[in-house]
Amino acid sequence: MAKIRSVVVEGNRESGYRRVQILFGTNYFVEIVDRDGKVDFVLGAHHTGIKADATEPNGPLQKLIAEIEQRHPENALEQE
């Protein structure tokens, strides 16, 4: 079942988004949550995954992305 299964959006452009969740593939998900001005990024498979603070440009999420790119350069996105 390799498809996008569900997209959930809580909130709107005018009042602000509180949560965006995408379920895809057989058991994967991405979720972005605004918790009182702090933005959490969550990536997972079924009941496991990772969460990182995405509030600041060079914060924990950026550090996690850099670490993954270093360990898996074959999966890094090319910058144009």
C-alpha positions in Angstrom: 0.0 0.0 0.0 2.5 2.6 -1.2 0.4 5.7 -1.2 -0.6 8.7 0.9 -3.3 7.4 3.2 -4.3 10.4 5.1 -3.7 14.1 5.5 -4.9 15.9 8.7 -4.7 19.6 9.1 -5.8 21.3 12.4 -6.1 25.1 12.2 -6.0 27.4 9.2 -3.9 30.2 7.7 -5.9 33.0 9.4 -5.8 31.7 13.0 -2.6 29.5 12.6 -2.0 25.9 12.1 -1.8 23.7 15.2 -1.0 20.3 13.6 -0.3 18.7 10.3 -0.1 15.0 10.0 0.5 12.8 6.9 0.1 9.0 7.0 1.8 7.2 4.1 3.1 3.9 2.9 2.2 0.9 5.0 2.9 2.4 8.4 4.8 5.7 8.2 3.9 9.2 9.4 5.1 12.7 9.5 3.7 15.2 12.0 4.4 18.9 12.6 2.9 20.3 15.8 2.8 23.9 17.1 2.9 23.7 20.9 2.5 27.3 22.2 5.0 28.7 19.7 7.4 25.7 19.8 7.4 23.6 16.6 7.9 19.8 17.0 8.8 17.7 14.0 7.9 14.0 14.3 8.8 11.2 11.8 8.0 7.6 12.5 6.9 4.1 11.5 4.0 2.6 13.4 4.9 3.1 17.1 8.6 4.1 16.8 10.2 7.3 15.5 12.0 10.4 16.2 11.0 13.9 17.5 13.0 17.1 17.2 12.4 20.7 18.0 12.0 22.6 14.7 11.5 26.1 16.2 14.9 27.6 15.4 16.7 27.5 12.0 19.9 25.9 13.4 18.3 24.0 16.2 17.9 20.3 17.0 16.1 19.3 13.8 18.8 20.9 11.6 21.5 19.0 13.6 19.6 15.8 13.2 19.3 16.4 9.4 23.0 17.1 9.2 23.8 13.9 11.1 21.6 11.8 8.8 23.2 13.4 5.7 26.7 12.6 6.9 25.8 9.0 7.7 23.8 8.5 4.6 25.1 10.8 1.8 23.3 8.7 -0.8 20.0 9.9 0.6 20.9 13.6 0.9 19.0 16.1 -1.2 21.0 18.1 -3.7 21.0 21.9 -3.2 20.5 23.9 -6.4 
